[in-house]
Amino acid sequence: MEDCIIVGAGPAGLTAAIYLARFHLSIRLFDCGSSRAALIPRTNNHAGYPEGVAGTELLRLMLAQAERFGAVRETLEVKRIEPLSEGFAVHAGERTFPARAVLLATGVVNHRPDAIDDATHDAALKAGLLRYCPICDAYEVTDKRIGVIGTGDHGMREALFLRGYSADVTLIAPGAEHRLDADCRGQLDAAGIARIDGPCGDFRIEGERISVGTANGRMSFDTIYPALGSRIRSGLAVAAGARASADGCLEVDDHQRTSVPGLFAAGDVVKGLDQISHAMGEAGVAATTIRNMLAEQRPLWR
């Protein structure tokens, strides 16, 4: 029986693995290869990397650090977490793994524009022509021509945030027309943000720009931000009995404990900033709490 199984190998899961392995606990880390951090061409917000670091490189270094201290990585997708009278059974592939505690760090999945094919999406993302996190990288598009795909209050708020970086921001409806109330329209007008009806589609990379078809014809931008929300990957914990908010975020206490004893959660799957630093901080709290919980159950003397 493992002391702790970690589901998810993004910044939260890997940080927890480092902490827990250094507590001399037996750790198994499940990585199905879908961390959102791997999609980051280069993050410049992460302290300690003055020239920035690619998401894939950050994950590689964190995994190497966790494995150095004894964490074991499984490239399997977890299908079910089963609470037992003592601990958990974690079902992955054709195998079942017992554990005294489980930490869920499965993150979220951004909703993509419907009308963009995978090849164009991935190439645009790699080139910085398509971006998902203004908090992470709006600095890189300072004074550029920015398109935001979205509508309603969420689309308006993202466009207003980006207006702090550029005077040239356009909000494009993902559907046939915008769904904006009078207050939203007033705030957009006051900020000088253009509004264009959709539907938007036929995305193309054209040199150093990305273009998209709209109700006003084809428009070209230095970068486009989809403001379409995300899907919280909390299903495993909810199926195991954990409480979640209406939007799917797992409910945890100040020590990252879910409503199921022994089941913890950290990172984007918990309501927060969707930031690497925030996820890592939650993981450190969760890992320390897990260690202390296990020590209360039986001594961890060597």
PAZAPA-4460 file (N, C-alpha, C; in steps of 0.05 Angstrom, whole numbers, plus 32768, in hexadecimal, padded with zeros to 4 digits):
% residues 302
    n_x    n_y    n_z   ca_x   ca_y   ca_z    c_x    c_y    c_z   seq   type   mol
   8011   7FE8   8000   8000   8000   8000   8012   8019   8000     1      M     A
   800C   802B   7FED   801B   8044   7FEC   8012   8056   8003     2      E     A
   8024   8067   800C   801C   807B   801F   8009   8090   8012     3      D     A
   8010   8098   7FFA   7FFF   80AB   7FEB   8001   80A6   7FCD     4      C     A
   7FEA   80A7   7FC1   7FE8   80A7   7FA3   7FE0   80C3   7F9B     5      I     A
   7FEE   80CE   7F87   7FE8   80E8   7F7C   7FDD   80E4   7F60     6      I     A
   7FC6   80EF   7F5A   7FBA   80ED   7F40   7FBD   8108   7F32     7      V     A
   7FCF   8109   7F1E   7FD4   8122   7F0F   7FF1   812A   7F13     8      G     A
   7FFF   812F   7EFD   801B   8135   7EFE   8021   8151   7EF2     9      A     A
   8011   8164   7EF9   8016   8180   7EF3   8026   818C   7F0A    10      G     A
   8028   81A7   7F0B   8038   81B4   7F20   802E   81AD   7F3C    11      P     A
   8014   81AA   7F41   800A   81A3   7F5B   8012   8186   7F62    12      A     A
   800D   8173   7F51   8013   8157   7F57   8031   8153   7F5A    13      G     A
   8041   815F   7F4A   805E   815B   7F4C   8069   8168   7F64    14      L     A
   805F   817F   7F6C   8069   818C   7F85   8062   817A   7F9C    15      T     A
   804A   8170   7F9D   8042   815E   7FB3   8054   8145   7FB3    16      A     A
   805A   813B   7F9C   806B   8123   7F9A   8087   8128   7FA6    17      A     A
   8092   8140   7FA0   80AC   8147   7FAB   80AB   8148   7FCA    18      I     A
   8097   8156   7FD4   8094   8159   7FF1   8091   813D   7FFE    19      Y     A
   807E   812E   7FF4   8077   8114   8001   808E   8100   7FFF    20      L     A
   809C   8100   7FE8   80B3   80EE   7FE6   80C9   80F6   7FFA    21      A     A
   80CC   8110   7FFE   80E1   811A   8011   80D8   8116   802E    22      R     A
   80BF   8110   8032   80B5   8108   804D   80BA   80EA   8052    23      F     A
   80C9   80DD   803F   80CE   80C0   8040   80B5   80B0   803F    24      H     A
   80A1   80B9   802F   8089   80A9   802B   808A   809C   8010    25      L     A
   807B   8086   800D   807A   8078   7FF3   8064   8085   7FE2    26      S     A
   806C   808F   7FCB   805B   809F   7FBA   8059   8093   7F9E    27      I     A
   8040   8092   7F94   803C   808A   7F78   802D   80A1   7F6A    28      R     A
   8038   80AA   7F54   802D   80C1   7F46   8022   80B8   7F2B    29      L     A
   8008   80BE   7F27   7FFB   80B6   7F0D   7FFB   80CD   7EFA    30      F     A
   8006   80C9   7EE2   8009   80DD   7ECE   7FFE   80D3   7EB3    31      D     A
   7FE7   80DE   7EAB   7FDC   80D6   7E91   7FE4   80E9   7E7B    32      C     A
   7FF6   80FB   7E81   8002   810C   7E6D   7FF1   8123   7E63    33      G     A
   7FDE   812D   7E74   7FCC   8142   7E6B   7FCE   815B   7E7C    34      S     A
   7FE5   8160   7E89   7FE8   8178   7E99   7FE5   8191   7E87    35      S     A
   7FD5   81A4   7E90   7FD2   81BD   7E80   7FEC   81CD   7E7F    36      R     A
   7FFD   81C9   7E93   8017   81D7   7E94   8028   81D0   7E7C    37      A     A
   8025   81B8   7E71   8035   81B0   7E5A   802E   81C1   7E41    38      A     A
   8018   81CE   7E41   8010   81DF   7E2A   801C   81FB   7E2B    39      L     A
   802A   8202   7E41   8035   821D   7E43   804F   821F   7E33    40      I     A
   8050   822F   7E1E   8069   8232   7E0F   8080   823C   7E21    41      P     A
   807A   8250   7E31   808E   825A   7E44   8080   826A   7E59    42      R     A
   8084   8264   7E72   8079   8274   7E88   808F   8286   7E93    43      T     A
   8088   82A0   7E95   809A   82B4   7EA0   8092   82BD   7EBC    44      N     A
   807D   82B0   7EC7   8074   82B8   7EE2   8081   82A7   7EF8    45      N     A
   808D   8290   7EF0   8098   827D   7F04   80B2   8288   7F10    46      H     A
   80B2   828E   7F29   80CA   8299   7F36   80E2   8286   7F33    47      A     A
   80F9   8291   7F2F   8112   8281   7F2D   811A   827B   7F11    48      G     A
   8109   8283   7EFD   8110   827F   7EE1   810F   829B   7ED3    49      Y     A
   8124   82AA   7ED5   8124   82C5   7ECB   811F   82C7   7EAD    50      P     A
   8126   82B2   7E9E   8121   82B1   7E81   8108   82A2   7E7A    51      E     A
   80F9   8299   7E8E   80E1   8289   7E8A   80E8   826C   7E86    52      G     A
   80D3   825B   7E86   80D8   823E   7E83   80C0   8232   7E75    53      V     A
   80C5   8220   7E62   80B0   8213   7E54   80A1   8200   7E67    54      A     A
   8087   81FD   7E64   8077   81EC   7E75   8081   81CF   7E75    55      G     A
   8088   81C5   7E5E   8093   81A9   7E5D   80AD   81A6   7E6C    56      T     A
   80BE   81BA   7E6B   80D7   81B9   7E79   80D3   81BB   7E97    57      E     A
   80C1   81CC   7E9F   80BB   81CE   7EBC   80B1   81B3   7EC7    58      L     A
   809F   81A7   7EB8   8094   818D   7EC1   80AA   8177   7EC1    59      L     A
   80BC   8178   7EAE   80D2   8165   7EAD   80E4   8167   7EC5    60      R     A
   80EB   8180   7ECC   80FC   8184   7EE2   80EF   817D   7EFD    61      L     A
   80D5   8183   7EFF   80C7   817C   7F18   80C5   815E   7F1B    62      M     A
   80BF   8150   7F05   80BD   8133   7F06   80D8   8127   7F0E    63      L     A
   80EE   8130   7F02   8109   8126   7F08   810F   812A   7F26    64      A     A
   8106   8141   7F31   810B   8147   7F4D   80FB   8133   7F5F    65      Q     A
   80E2   812E   7F58   80D1   811C   7F67   80DD   80FF   7F66    66      A     A
   80E5   80F7   7F4E   80F0   80DC   7F4B   810B   80D9   7F59    67      E     A
   811A   80EE   7F5B   8133   80ED   7F69   812F   80E5   7F86    68      R     A
   8119   80ED   7F92   8114   80E7   7FAE   8102   80CE   7FB2    69      F     A
   80FC   80C0   7F9C   80EF   80A6   7F9E   80D2   80A4   7F95    70      G     A
   80C7   80BA   7F8B   80AB   80B8   7F81   80AB   80A6   7F68    71      A     A
   8096   8096   7F66   8092   8084   7F4F   807C   808F   7F3D    72      V     A
   8082   8090   7F23   806E   809B   7F10   8062   8085   7F00    73      R     A
   8047   8086   7EFD   8039   8073   7EEC   802B   8083   7ED6    74      E     A
   8030   807A   7EBD   8023   8088   7EA6   8009   807A   7EA0    75      T     A
   7FF7   807C   7EB3   7FDC   8070   7EB0   7FC7   8085   7EB8    76      L     A
   7FB0   8081   7EAC   7F99   8092   7EB3   7F89   8085   7EC9    77      E     A
   7F84   8093   7EDF   7F74   8089   7EF5   7F57   808A   7EED    78      V     A
   7F49   8073   7EF0   7F2D   8071   7EE9   7F1A   8074   7F01    79      K     A
   7F24   806D   7F18   7F12   806E   7F30   7F22   806E   7F49    80      R     A
   7F18   807D   7F5D   7F24   807E   7F78   7F0F   8073   7F8B    81      I     A
   7F15   805D   7F98   7F02   804F   7FA9   7F0A   8051   7FC6    82      E     A
   7EFA   8060   7FD6   7F00   8062   7FF3   7EFB   8046   8000    83      P     A
   7F0D   803E   8011   7F0B   8025   8020   7F09   802B   803E    84      L     A
   7F05   8016   804E   7F04   801A   806B   7F1E   8025   8075    85      S     A
   7F34   801D   8068   7F4E   8029   806E   7F5C   8030   8053    86      E     A
   7F5D   8049   804D   7F6A   8052   8035   7F59   8051   801C    87      G     A
   7F66   804D   8006   7F58   804F   7FEC   7F63   8039   7FD9    88      F     A
   7F52   8032   7FC6   7F5B   8022   7FAF   7F59   8034   7F96    89      A     A
   7F70   8038   7F89   7F71   8049   7F71   7F72   8037   7F59    90      V     A
   7F5E   8038   7F48   7F5C   8027   7F30   7F67   8035   7F18    91      H     A
   7F7B   802A   7F0B   7F88   8036   7EF4   7F90   8020   7EE1    92      A     A
   7F87   8023   7EC7   7F8C   800E   7EB4   7F7F   7FF4   7EBD    93      G     A
   7F8E   7FDE   7EBD   7F83   7FC5   7EC6   7F8C   7FBE   7EE3    94      E     A
   7F97   7FD2   7EF1   7FA2   7FCD   7F0B   7F94   7FDD   7F20    95      R     A
   7F98   7FD4   7F39   7F8D   7FE2   7F50   7FA4   7FE8   7F64    96      T     A
   7FA6   8000   7F6D   7FBC   8009   7F7E   7FB1   8012   7F99    97      F     A
   7FB9   8005   7FAF   7FAF   800E   7FC9   7FC0   8025   7FD3    98      P     A
   7FB3   8037   7FE3   7FC2   804E   7FEE   7FB5   8057   8008    99      A     A
   7FC5   8061   801A   7FBB   806C   8033   7FAE   8087   802F   100      R     A
   7FB7   8096   801C   7FAC   80B1   8016   7FAE   80B5   7FF8   101      A     A
   7F9D   80C7   7FEE   7F9D   80CF   7FD2   7F9C   80ED   7FCF   102      V     A
   7FAC   80F7   7FBD   7FAB   8114   7FB7   7FA3   8117   7F99   103      L     A
   7F8D   8125   7F95   7F84   812A   7F7A   7F8F   8145   7F70   104      L     A
   7F9E   8144   7F5A   7FA9   815D   7F4E   7FA5   815C   7F30   105      A     A
   7F8C   8158   7F28   7F85   8152   7F0C   7F7F   816B   7EFB   106      T     A
   7F7D   8183   7F08   7F7C   819C   7EF9   7F62   81A0   7EE9   107      G     A
   7F64   81B0   7ED4   7F4D   81B7   7EC4   7F54   81B5   7EA6   108      V     A
   7F40   81B6   7E95   7F44   81B6   7E78   7F37   81CF   7E6D   109      V     A
   7F46   81DF   7E5F   7F3B   81F7   7E53   7F28   81F0   7E3C   110      N     A
   7F11   81FE   7E3A   7F00   81FA   7E22   7F0D   8208   7E0A   111      H     A
   7F10   81F9   7DF5   7F1C   8205   7DDC   7F05   820F   7DCA   112      R     A
   7F0C   8222   7DB9   7EF9   822A   7DA4   7EF1   8211   7D94   113      P     A
   7ED7   820F   7D8D   7ECE   81F7   7D7F   7EDA   81F5   7D63   114      D     A
   7EDF   820B   7D56   7EE5   820B   7D39   7F03   820C   7D34   115      A     A
   7F14   8201   7D46   7F30   8200   7D41   7F3A   81E3   7D42   116      I     A
   7F48   81DB   7D2D   7F52   81C0   7D2C   7F6A   81BD   7D3E   117      D     A
   7F71   81A4   7D45   7F86   819F   7D59   7FA1   81A9   7D4F   118      D     A
   7FA7   81A5   7D36   7FC1   81AD   7D2C   7FC5   81CB   7D2D   119      A     A
   7FB0   81DA   7D25   7FB2   81F7   7D26   7FB2   8201   7D43   120      T     A
   7FA2   81F4   7D54   7FA2   81FC   7D70   7FBD   81F8   7D7D   121      H     A
   7FCA   81E1   7D79   7FE3   81DC   7D86   7FFA   81EE   7D7B   122      D     A
   7FF9   81F2   7D61   800E   8204   7D55   800A   8220   7D5F   123      A     A
   7FF1   822A   7D60   7FEC   8245   7D6A   7FF4   8248   7D87   124      A     A
   7FEE   8234   7D97   7FF5   8235   7DB3   8013   8236   7DB7   125      L     A
   8022   8226   7DA8   803F   8225   7DAA   804B   8240   7DA1   126      K     A
   803F   824D   7D8E   804A   8267   7D84   8040   827F   7D94   127      A     A
   802F   827B   7DA8   8025   8291   7DB8   800F   82A0   7DA9   128      G     A
   8004   8295   7D94   7FEE   82A2   7D86   7FD3   829B   7D93   129      L     A
   7FD2   8287   7DA3   7FBA   827F   7DB2   7FC3   827B   7DCF   130      L     A
   7FB5   8289   7DE1   7FBD   8288   7DFD   7FA4   8285   7E0F   131      R     A
   7FA7   8278   7E26   7F90   8273   7E37   7F91   8281   7E52   132      Y     A
   7FA7   828C   7E5A   7FAA   8297   7E75   7FB5   82B4   7E75   133      C     A
   7FA3   82C8   7E75   7FAD   82E3   7E76   7FBF   82EA   7E8E   134      P     A
   7FB8   82DE   7EA5   7FC9   82E2   7EBD   7FE5   82D8   7EB8   135      I     A
   7FE7   82C2   7EAA   8002   82B6   7EA4   8012   82C6   7E90   136      C     A
   8005   82CF   7E7A   8015   82D8   7E63   800B   82F1   7E55   137      D     A
   7FF8   8300   7E61   7FF0   8319   7E53   8007   832C   7E50   138      A     A
   801A   832B   7E62   8031   833D   7E60   803F   833A   7E44   139      Y     A
   803F   8321   7E3A   804C   831C   7E21   803E   8328   7E09   140      E     A
   8025   8330   7E0C   8016   833C   7DF6   8010   8359   7DFB   141      V     A
   8021   8366   7E0B   801E   8382   7E10   801F   8392   7DF6   142      T     A
   800A   83A3   7DF2   8007   83B4   7DDA   8004   83A5   7DC0   143      D     A
   7FFC   838C   7DC2   7FF6   837C   7DAA   7FD8   837D   7DA4   144      K     A
   7FD1   8372   7D8D   7FB5   8370   7D85   7FAA   8356   7D8F   145      R     A
   7F96   8358   7DA2   7F8D   8340   7DB1   7F6F   833B   7DAA   146      I     A
   7F69   8322   7DA4   7F4E   8319   7DA1   7F46   8308   7DB9   147      G     A
   7F2E   830B   7DC2   7F23   82FB   7DD8   7F0A   82ED   7DCE   148      V     A
   7F09   82D3   7DCF   7EF1   82C4   7DC7   7EE1   82BE   7DE0   149      I     A
   7ECA   82CB   7DE2   7EB9   82C7   7DF9   7EA2   82DB   7DF9   150      G     A
   7E91   82D9   7E0C   7E7B   82EB   7E0F   7E71   82EB   7E2B   151      T     A
   7E5C   82FA   7E31   7E51   82FA   7E4C   7E65   8306   7E60   152      G     A
   7E5F   8302   7E7A   7E70   830E   7E8E   7E8C   8303   7E8E   153      D     A
   7E90   82E9   7E89   7EAA   82DD   7E88   7EBB   82E9   7E72   154      H     A
   7EB0   82EA   7E5A   7EBF   82F6   7E43   7EC6   8313   7E48   155      G     A
   7EB2   8322   7E53   7EB7   833E   7E59   7ECE   8342   7E6C   156      M     A
   7ECE   8332   7E82   7EE3   8335   7E96   7EFF   832E   7E8B   157      R     A
   7F01   831A   7E7A   7F1B   8314   7E6E   7F24   832A   7E5B   158      E     A
   7F12   8335   7E4C   7F19   834B   7E3A   7F22   8363   7E49   159      A     A
   7F14   8369   7E60   7F1C   8380   7E70   7F37   837C   7E7D   160      L     A
   7F3D   8363   7E85   7F57   835D   7E91   7F6D   8363   7E7C   161      F     A
   7F69   8359   7E64   7F7D   835D   7E4E   7F7F   837A   7E45   162      L     A
   7F6A   8389   7E4A   7F6B   83A6   7E42   7F81   83B4   7E52   163      R     A
   7F88   83A9   7E69   7F9E   83B5   7E79   7FB9   83B1   7E6C   164      G     A
   7FBB   83A2   7E56   7FD4   839C   7E49   7FD5   83A8   7E2C   165      Y     A
   7FBE   83AD   7E21   7FBD   83B6   7E05   7FA3   83C6   7E01   166      S     A
   7FA5   83DB   7DF0   7F8E   83EB   7DE8   7F7E   83DE   7DD2   167      A     A
   7F89   83C8   7DC6   7F7D   83BC   7DAF   7F73   83A0   7DB6   168      D     A
   7F5B   839F   7DC2   7F4E   8386   7DCB   7F33   8384   7DBE   169      V     A
   7F2D   836D   7DB3   7F13   8368   7DA6   7F07   834F   7DB2   170      T     A
   7EED   8351   7DBA   7EDF   833B   7DC5   7ECD   832F   7DAF   171      L     A
   7ED1   8315   7DA9   7EC3   8308   7D93   7EB1   82F3   7D9F   172      I     A
   7E97   82F3   7D97   7E84   82E0   7DA0   7E8B   82C4   7D95   173      A     A
   7E8B   82AF   7DA6   7E90   8295   7D9C   7E78   828A   7D8B   174      P     A
   7E60   8293   7D91   7E48   828B   7D83   7E3F   82A0   7D6F   175      G     A
   7E26   82A0   7D69   7E1C   82B2   7D54   7E1D   82D0   7D5D   176      A     A
   7E18   82D5   7D76   7E18   82F1   7D7F   7E1F   82F1   7D9D   177      E     A
   7E26   8309   7DA6   7E2E   830C   7DC2   7E16   830A   7DD5   178      H     A
   7E1B   8300   7DED   7E07   8300   7E03   7E12   8313   7E18   179      R     A
   7E0D   832D   7E15   7E18   8341   7E27   7E02   8353   7E31   180      L     A
   7E00   8356   7E4B   7DEB   8368   7E56   7DF6   8385   7E54   181      D     A
   7DE5   8398   7E5C   7DEB   83B4   7E5A   7E04   83BB   7E69   182      A     A
   7E08   83AF   7E81   7E20   83B5   7E91   7E39   83AC   7E83   183      D     A
   7E38   8393   7E78   7E4F   8389   7E6A   7E56   839B   7E52   184      C     A
   7E42   83A2   7E43   7E47   83B3   7E2B   7E53   83CE   7E34   185      R     A
   7E48   83D9   7E4A   7E52   83F3   7E53   7E6F   83F2   7E5B   186      G     A
   7E77   83DC   7E69   7E93   83DA   7E72   7EA5   83D6   7E5A   187      Q     A
   7E9D   83C6   7E47   7EAD   83C2   7E2F   7EB0   83DC   7E1F   188      L     A
   7E9B   83EB   7E1D   7E9C   8404   7E0E   7EAE   8418   7E1C   189      D     A
   7EAC   8419   7E37   7EBD   842C   7E46   7EDA   8426   7E43   190      A     A
   7EE1   840C   7E40   7EFD   8404   7E3D   7F06   8405   7E20   191      A     A
   7EF4   840B   7E0D   7EFC   840C   7DF1   7F01   83F0   7DE5   192      G     A
   7EF3   83DC   7DEF   7EF6   83C1   7DE5   7EE1   83BC   7DCF   193      I     A
   7EEA   83B4   7DB8   7ED8   83AF   7DA1   7EC9   8395   7DA6   194      A     A
   7EB0   8393   7D9C   7EA0   837B   7D9E   7E98   8372   7D81   195      R     A
   7E9E   8359   7D7C   7E98   834D   7D62   7E87   8334   7D65   196      I     A
   7E72   8332   7D56   7E61   831A   7D57   7E6F   8303   7D49   197      D     A
   7E67   82EB   7D50   7E71   82D2   7D43   7E5D   82C9   7D2E   198      G     A
   7E5E   82B0   7D28   7E70   829D   7D34   7E8D   82A0   7D2A   199      P     A
   7E9F   8299   7D3C   7EBB   829A   7D34   7EC5   827E   7D2B   200      C     A
   7ED6   827D   7D18   7EDF   8263   7D0E   7EF4   8267   7CF9   201      G     A
   7EFC   8250   7CED   7F10   8250   7CD8   7F2A   825E   7CE1   202      D     A
   7F35   8254   7CF7   7F4E   825F   7D02   7F65   8259   7CEF   203      F     A
   7F76   826D   7CEB   7F8D   8269   7CD9   7FA5   8277   7CE5   204      R     A
   7FBC   826A   7CE3   7FD6   8277   7CEA   7FE0   8284   7CD1   205      I     A
   7FE4   829E   7CD2   7FED   82AD   7CBA   8006   82BC   7CC2   206      E     A
   801D   82B1   7CBD   8036   82BD   7CC4   8039   82BE   7CE2   207      G     A
   803B   82D6   7CEE   803E   82D9   7D0B   8024   82E1   7D18   208      E     A
   800E   82DD   7D0A   7FF4   82E4   7D15   7FE1   82CC   7D12   209      R     A
   7FCA   82CE   7D20   7FB5   82BA   7D1E   7F9C   82C9   7D15   210      I     A
   7F8D   82BD   7D02   7F75   82CA   7CF8   7F5D   82B8   7CFD   211      S     A
   7F46   82C4   7CFD   7F2D   82B6   7D03   7F16   82C3   7CF4   212      V     A
   7F04   82B2   7CEA   7EED   82BD   7CDC   7ED8   82C6   7CF1   213      G     A
   7ECB   82DD   7CEC   7EB6   82E8   7CFE   7E9F   82F2   7CED   214      T     A
   7E8B   82FD   7CFA   7E74   830A   7CEC   7E7D   8322   7CDC   215      A     A
   7E94   832E   7CE4   7E9F   8345   7CD6   7EB5   833D   7CC2   216      N     A
   7EB6   8324   7CBB   7ECB   831A   7CA9   7EE3   8310   7CB9   217      G     A
   7EF8   830A   7CAA   7F10   82FF   7CB6   7F1F   8315   7CC5   218      R     A
   7F28   830F   7CDE   7F37   8322   7CEE   7F51   8314   7CF7   219      M     A
   7F66   8325   7CFA   7F80   831B   7D00   7F8A   8327   7D1A   220      S     A
   7F97   8316   7D2B   7FA0   831F   7D45   7FBD   8315   7D4A   221      F     A
   7FCA   8323   7D5D   7FE4   8319   7D66   7FE1   8301   7D79   222      D     A
   7FCA   8300   7D87   7FC4   82E9   7D98   7FA6   82E9   7D9D   223      T     A
   7F9C   82D1   7DA3   7F80   82CE   7DAA   7F7E   82BF   7DC4   224      I     A
   7F6D   82C9   7DD6   7F67   82BC   7DEF   7F4B   82B0   7DEE   225      Y     A
   7F47   8296   7DEF   7F2C   828A   7DF3   7F24   828E   7E10   226      P     A
   7F0D   829C   7E14   7F02   82A0   7E2F   7EE9   828F   7E31   227      A     A
   7EEC   8275   7E30   7ED6   8262   7E2E   7ED3   8251   7E46   228      L     A
   7EE2   8257   7E5B   7EDF   8247   7E74   7EEF   822D   7E72   229      G     A
   7EEA   821C   7E85   7EFA   8203   7E87   7EE9   81ED   7E95   230      S     A
   7EF2   81D5   7E92   7EE5   81BE   7E9F   7EF7   81B4   7EB6   231      R     A
   7EEC   81B4   7ECE   7EFB   81AB   7EE5   7EFC   818D   7EE6   232      I     A
   7F14   8181   7EE8   7F17   8164   7EE8   7F15   8159   7F05   233      R     A
   7EFD   815B   7F10   7EF8   8153   7F2B   7EE8   8139   7F2D   234      S     A
   7EE1   812D   7F16   7ECF   8116   7F16   7ED8   80FF   7F27   235      G     A
   7EF2   80F9   7F28   7EFB   80E3   7F38   7EF5   80E7   7F56   236      L     A
   7EFA   80FF   7F60   7EF5   8105   7F7C   7ED7   8105   7F82   237      A     A
   7EC7   8111   7F70   7EAA   8113   7F74   7E9E   80F7   7F75   238      V     A
   7EA8   80E5   7F63   7E9E   80CA   7F63   7EA5   80BB   7F7C   239      A     A
   7EBB   80C3   7F89   7EC3   80B7   7FA2   7EB5   80C3   7FBA   240      A     A
   7EA4   80D7   7FB5   7E94   80E3   7FCB   7E9C   80FF   7FD3   241      G     A
   7EB0   810B   7FC6   7EB9   8126   7FCE   7EA5   813B   7FC5   242      A     A
   7EA2   8150   7FD5   7E90   8166   7FCE   7E9E   8179   7FBA   243      R     A
   7E8E   8184   7FA8   7E98   8197   7F95   7E84   81AE   7F91   244      A     A
   7E8E   81C4   7F88   7E7C   81DB   7F83   7E6C   81D6   7F69   245      S     A
   7E5A   81E8   7F64   7E49   81E5   7F4C   7E58   81E4   7F32   246      A     A
   7E6F   81F1   7F31   7E7F   81F1   7F19   7E94   81DA   7F19   247      D     A
   7E93   81C9   7F2D   7EA5   81B1   7F2D   7EBE   81B3   7F3D   248      G     A
   7EC4   81CA   7F48   7EDD   81CD   7F58   7EDA   81BE   7F73   249      C     A
   7EEE   81AF   7F7A   7EED   81A0   7F93   7EEE   81B2   7FAB   250      L     A
   7EDD   81AC   7FBF   7EDD   81BC   7FD8   7EF2   81B0   7FEB   251      E     A
   7F04   81C1   7FF5   7F19   81B8   8007   7F1A   81CC   801F   252      V     A
   7F26   81C2   8035   7F2B   81D4   804B   7F46   81E2   8049   253      D     A
   7F4E   81EF   805E   7F67   81FE   805C   7F80   81ED   8059   254      D     A
   7F7D   81D3   805D   7F93   81C0   805A   7F90   81AE   8042   255      H     A
   7F7E   81B5   802F   7F7A   81A7   8016   7F6C   818D   8019   256      Q     A
   7F5E   8189   8030   7F4F   8170   8034   7F33   8172   8028   257      R     A
   7F2C   815E   8018   7F10   815E   800D   7EFE   8153   8023   258      T     A
   7EE4   8150   801B   7ED1   8146   802E   7ED3   8128   8033   259      S     A
   7EE5   811A   8024   7EEA   80FD   8028   7F04   80FB   8038   260      V     A
   7F03   80EF   8050   7F1C   80EC   8060   7F32   80DE   8050   261      P     A
   7F49   80EA   8051   7F60   80DE   8043   7F63   80E6   8026   262      G     A
   7F4F   80F4   801B   7F50   80FD   7FFF   7F55   811B   7FFE   263      L     A
   7F6A   8123   7FF1   7F73   813E   7FF0   7F72   8148   7FD3   264      F     A
   7F72   8162   7FD0   7F72   816E   7FB5   7F82   8188   7FB5   265      A     A
   7F90   818D   7F9F   7FA0   81A5   7F9C   7FA2   81AD   7F7F   266      A     A
   7FA7   81C7   7F7B   7FAA   81D1   7F60   7F90   81DA   7F53   267      G     A
   7F8F   81DA   7F39   7F79   81E6   7F2A   7F5E   81D8   7F2F   268      D     A
   7F5F   81BE   7F38   7F46   81B0   7F3D   7F38   81BB   7F55   269      V     A
   7F46   81CB   7F65   7F3B   81DA   7F7B   7F38   81F7   7F72   270      V     A
   7F23   8204   7F7A   7F1F   821F   7F71   7F36   8231   7F79   271      K     A
   7F41   823F   7F66   7F58   8250   7F6B   7F5F   8261   7F53   272      G     A
   7F79   8268   7F51   7F81   827B   7F3C   7F8A   826D   7F22   273      L     A
   7F8B   8253   7F22   7F95   8244   7F0B   7FB2   824E   7F04   274      D     A
   7FC2   8250   7F19   7FDD   8259   7F16   7FF0   8243   7F21   275      Q     A
   8007   8240   7F14   801B   822C   7F1D   8023   8231   7F3A   276      I     A
   8029   824A   7F41   8032   824F   7F5C   801D   8249   7F71   277      S     A
   8004   824E   7F6A   7FEE   8248   7F7C   7FEA   822A   7F80   278      H     A
   7FEC   821C   7F6A   7FE9   81FE   7F6B   8000   81F2   7F7B   279      A     A
   8018   81FC   7F78   802F   81F1   7F87   802C   81F7   7FA5   280      M     A
   8022   820F   7FAB   801D   8215   7FC8   8009   8203   7FD4   281      G     A
   7FF3   81FE   7FC6   7FDE   81EB   7FD1   7FEA   81CF   7FD4   282      E     A
   7FFB   81C7   7FC1   8006   81AC   7FC2   8019   81A9   7FDB   283      A     A
   8028   81BE   7FE1   8039   81BD   7FF9   8029   81BA   8012   284      G     A
   8012   81C9   8014   8000   81C7   802B   7FF5   81AB   802C   285      V     A
   7FEB   81A1   8016   7FDE   8186   8015   7FF3   8171   801E   286      A     A
   800B   8172   8013   801F   815D   8018   8026   815D   8036   287      A     A
   8029   8174   8042   8030   8175   805E   801A   816B   806F   288      T     A
   8001   8171   8068   7FEA   8167   8077   7FE8   8148   8074   289      T     A
   7FED   813E   805C   7FEC   8121   8058   8001   8113   806A   290      I     A
   8019   811E   806A   802E   8113   807B   8026   8112   8098   291      R     A
   801B   8128   80A2   8013   8129   80BE   7FFC   8116   80C4   292      N     A
   7FE9   8114   80B1   7FD3   8101   80B5   7FDD   80E5   80B7   293      M     A
   7FEF   80DD   80A5   7FF9   80C2   80A5   8009   80BC   80BF   294      L     A
   8017   80D1   80C9   8026   80CD   80E1   8014   80C9   80F9   295      A     A
   7FFC   80D6   80F8   7FE9   80D2   810E   7FDD   80B6   810E   296      E     A
   7FDB   80AA   80F6   7FD1   808F   80F4   7FE4   807A   80FE   297      Q     A
   7FFE   807E   80F8   8013   806D   8103   802D   807B   8101   298      R     A
   8040   8077   8113   8059   8085   8113   8068   8082   80F9   299      P     A
   8076   8096   80F0   8086   8095   80D8   80A4   8093   80DF   300      L     A
   80AA   8087   80F6   80C5   8085   80FE   80D4   8073   80EB   301      W     A
   80EE   8079   80E8   80FF   806A   80D6   8111   8058   80E7   302      R     A
***
